[in-house]
Amino acid sequence: MAVAGGAVAAVSGFGIGSLLTPFLLLSFPIGEAVAIVAIPHAVATAVRFWRLRMDIDRPTFRQFGIASAVGGLVGASLQPVLGSSALTVVLAALLIAAGTSELLRRSVPLPATPFWRLTGGTLSGAFGGLVGNQGGLRAAALLGFRLETRVLVATATASALLVDAARVPIYVFLRGPVLASTVPLWLAGSLGVVAGTFLGVPLLGRVPPQLYRQLVGGLLVTLGLSLIAAAV
């Protein structure tokens, strides 16, 4: 599961938290599952960032990425209080709507302006801190800016790294005992997602842009449906 998550994230810009969090929800409460997944997520994101660092869209990253980090910090801080299945369902509905628009080739382009970059970054980061699945919503927002495939994944990765830098220390502070008791679990997960990252990155650029957008759209819909299933 971890290898698959790393490979999917390397191609689409999301997938680690999306695949691993529902799996861990079978054994852990949502707050603990989110904290455990955050460790391998941060490790794989750092590796993917290093591989794609030359393809980042700098203006989008400076605005969208920083806003994501701020939103992630706020969301992670509020997660013990506001985290709930209802929020997961709301996020799932947004993902399904965004994915369906891509599948139908009716996506609405977003103006590449500071306002939209800041808004998209803040919302995706906040949901990420609260629910632990910000990657899908972040990718959906970045699709609206019409970035090239490799640039989209690189920019999403750089933004995700900022979010991880903001939220992981909070999870360590709030869920330290849980993380200490599950070291073998998140260590194995980290090794798996890194292996998946090395498998997935070489595939970038081999998929035609329109087919890529529909592929990501399908992943967004699948993720939304899986989140609803996990929530209920």
C-alpha positions in Angstrom: 0.0 0.0 0.0 2.8 2.4 0.9 4.7 1.7 -2.4 1.5 2.3 -4.4 0.9 5.5 -2.5 4.4 6.8 -3.3 4.1 5.9 -6.9 0.7 7.5 -7.4 1.8 10.7 -5.6 4.9 10.9 -7.8 2.6 10.9 -10.9 -0.4 12.9 -9.6 1.0 15.0 -6.8 -1.2 13.3 -4.2 -2.0 9.8 -3.0 0.1 9.0 0.1 -2.3 10.3 2.7 -5.2 9.5 0.5 -4.4 5.8 0.4 -2.7 5.2 3.8 -5.1 7.2 6.0 -8.3 5.1 5.2 -6.2 2.0 5.7 -5.0 3.1 9.2 -8.6 4.2 10.1 -9.3 0.5 10.4 -7.1 0.3 13.5 -6.7 3.9 14.8 -8.9 6.9 15.5 -8.8 9.6 12.8 -6.5 11.9 14.8 -3.9 9.2 15.4 -4.1 7.9 11.8 -3.5 11.3 10.4 -0.5 11.8 12.7 1.1 8.5 11.8 0.7 9.0 8.0 2.2 12.4 8.3 5.7 11.0 8.9 6.0 8.8 5.7 4.2 11.6 3.8 6.8 14.1 4.8 9.7 11.7 3.9 8.4 10.9 0.4 7.5 14.5 -0.3 11.1 15.6 0.5 12.5 12.9 -1.8 10.0 13.9 -4.6 10.8 17.6 -4.1 14.5 16.9 -4.6 13.9 15.0 -7.8 11.6 17.7 -9.3 13.0 20.9 -7.7 14.0 22.4 -11.1 10.4 22.2 -12.5 8.7 24.3 -9.8 6.5 27.3 -10.9 8.0 29.9 -8.6 5.2 32.5 -8.6 2.6 29.9 -7.9 4.7 28.2 -5.2 5.5 31.5 -3.4 1.8 32.4 -3.1 -0.1 29.0 -3.2 2.6 27.1 -1.3 3.1 29.6 1.6 -0.7 29.9 2.0 -0.9 26.1 2.1 1.6 26.0 4.9 -0.3 28.6 6.9 -3.6 26.8 6.3 -2.0 23.5 7.3 -0.7 24.9 10.5 -4.1 26.2 11.5 -5.9 23.0 10.5 -3.4 20.8 12.3 -3.9 22.9 15.5 -7.6 22.6 15.3 -7.7 19.0 14.3 -8.2 17.6 17.9 -11.3 19.9 18.3 -12.8 20.1 14.8 -11.7 16.9 13.1 -14.8 14.8 12.2 -16.4 12.5 9.7 -18.6 15.3 8.5 -15.6 17.3 7.4 -14.3 14.3 5.6 -17.5 14.0 3.7 -17.4 17.7 2.7 -13.8 17.3 1.4 -15.0 14.1 -0.5 -17.8 16.1 -2.2 -15.3 18.7 -3.3 -13.0 16.1 -4.7 -15.7 14.3 -6.6 -16.9 17.6 -8.1 -13.4 18.6 -9.2 -12.7 15.2 -10.6 -15.9 14.9 -12.5 -15.3 18.3 -14.2 -11.9 17.0 -15.4 -13.4 13.7 -16.7 -16.1 15.6 -18.6 -13.5 18.1 -19.8 -15.5 20.9 -18.3 -13.1 22.2 -15.7 -13.2 25.9 -14.9 -9.8 27.6 -15.3 -8.7 29.7 -12.4 -7.1 33.1 -13.0 -3.3 32.9 -12.2 -3.6 35.8 -9.8 -2.4 36.2 -6.2 -6.0 36.1 -4.8 -6.8 32.7 -6.3 -3.4 31.3 -5.5 -3.7 32.4 -1.9 -7.3 31.2 -1.6 -6.6 27.8 -3.1 -3.5 27.3 -1.0 -5.2 28.3 2.3 -8.2 26.1 1.8 -6.2 23.0 0.7 -3.8 23.4 3.6 -6.5 23.9 6.2 -8.4 20.8 5.0 -5.1 18.9 5.0 -4.4 19.7 8.7 -7.9 18.9 9.7 -8.6 15.7 7.7 -5.1 14.6 6.5 -6.0 14.4 2.8 -5.0 17.8 1.5 -3.2 16.5 -1.5 -6.2 15.8 -3.7 -7.8 19.2 -3.1 -4.4 20.9 -3.7 -4.0 19.0 -7.0 -7.5 20.0 -8.0 -6.8 23.6 -7.3 -3.5 23.5 -9.3 -5.2 21.9 -12.2 -7.2 25.1 -12.5 -4.1 27.1 -13.1 -3.3 25.1 -16.3 0.2 24.1 -15.3 2.2 21.6 -17.4 2.2 18.1 -16.0 5.7 18.0 -14.5 5.4 21.6 -13.3 2.1 20.8 -11.6 3.5 17.9 -9.7 6.7 19.8 -8.8 4.7 22.8 -7.5 2.3 20.6 -5.6 5.2 18.8 -4.1 7.0 21.9 -3.0 3.7 23.2 -1.5 3.1 19.9 0.3 6.6 20.0 1.8 5.8 23.4 3.4 2.5 22.0 4.7 4.4 19.0 6.2 7.0 21.3 7.8 4.1 23.2 9.4 2.0 20.3 10.6 4.4 17.5 11.5 5.8 19.3 14.6 2.3 19.9 15.8 1.3 16.2 15.4 4.5 15.2 17.2 3.6 17.5 20.1 -0.1 16.4 20.2 0.3 12.7 19.4 3.8 12.0 20.6 3.0 8.8 22.6 1.1 7.3 19.7 4.0 8.0 17.3 6.5 6.6 19.8 4.5 3.4 20.0 4.1 3.0 16.3 7.7 3.5 15.1 7.9 0.2 13.1 4.6 1.1 11.3 5.5 4.6 10.1 9.1 3.5 9.4 8.0 0.7 7.2 5.6 3.1 5.6 8.4 5.6 4.9 10.5 3.0 3.2 7.6 2.0 1.1 6.6 5.4 -0.1 10.2 6.3 -1.0 10.4 3.2 -3.1 7.2 4.1 -4.8 8.5 7.6 -5.5 11.5 6.3 -7.4 9.2 4.1 -9.4 6.7 6.9 -10.3 8.8 10.0 -11.1 10.2 8.6 -14.3 6.6 8.2 -15.7 6.0 12.0 -15.6 5.9 13.5 -19.0 5.1 10.2 -20.8 1.3 10.8 -20.5 -0.3 13.3 -23.0 -1.6 16.4 -21.1 -5.3 15.9 -21.7 -5.1 12.2 -20.8 -3.2 13.2 -17.7 -5.9 15.6 -16.6 -8.5 12.9 -17.0 -6.3 10.4 -15.1 -6.0 12.9 -12.2 -9.8 13.5 -12.5 -10.4 9.8 -12.1 -8.1 9.6 -9.1 -9.9 12.6 -7.5 -13.3 10.9 -7.9 -12.0 7.6 -6.6 -10.4 9.3 -3.6 -13.7 11.2 -2.9 -15.7 8.0 -2.9 -13.2 6.2 -0.7 -13.3 9.0 1.8 -17.0 8.8 2.0 -16.8 5.0 2.5 -14.3 5.4 5.3 -16.3 8.2 7.0 -19.5 6.1 7.1 
